[in-house]
Amino acid sequence: MERRRKTNQRGNALVEFALVSIVIIPLMLGTLFLGFAMGNNIQAVQISRDLAHMYARGVDFSAAESSSIAAKLAQGYNISSNGNSVLILTQIIKVYQADCDAAGFSGQCSNLDQNVIVNRLVIGNVAIKQSDFGTPSSFYMDQKGNVSAANYLTRSDLRATGFSNLISQGQGSIAHVAEVFVPVPNFNFYGGTNGPPGVFSRSIF
């Protein structure tokens, strides 16, 4: 009788453990994932702040040596053309009438009073994440990512979508924006077609 009771108790314990595991295991994995995400978010914020600050100071990230500095700032992530991270640098201005007059586009300045992209550089995998402010064609940019006045004053696809909702720019003011996307490592068990989960940060100087 005593032996049968112990056998039943062991069976009940296994059933109870299985029921508890259904809740405990996902909770533990979720907590672990959240911890990694929070840590990576802090890193992404620091990377974007450092990049935007250097960018505003005139560092030319189109040069190989400067691009390697950006990669070192994002050390630990795969910043390459086929990697899992991307750094997006953008210069944005607001077009005033004086800008149109100076370039000789007084009557053809279709981007008057619009925020436009005047420089764009991307370091890393361009397919991972697009800029929140639009993705201008490389056709408009030179090797340093600069866009000519003839294009940014007249081309509607060079407008910085939604940027005016963030800050107000005076004439001659240039906003230097760094957008950073880095993945949460070792947790690509969600599957799907949108790539691994990750964190995004943006800084503006």
Secondary structure, DSSP 4 states (H G I P E B T S, - for coil): -HHHHHHHHHHHHHHHHHHHHHHHHHHHHHHHHHHHHHHHHHHHHHHHHHHHHHHHTT--TTSHHHHHHHHHHTTTS--STTSS-EEEEEEEEE--HHHHHHHT-TTS-TTTT-EEEEEEEEEE-TTT---TT----GGGB-TTSBB-HHHHTT-GGGB-TTGGGT----TT--EEEEEEEEE-TT---S-SSS-S-EEEEEEE-
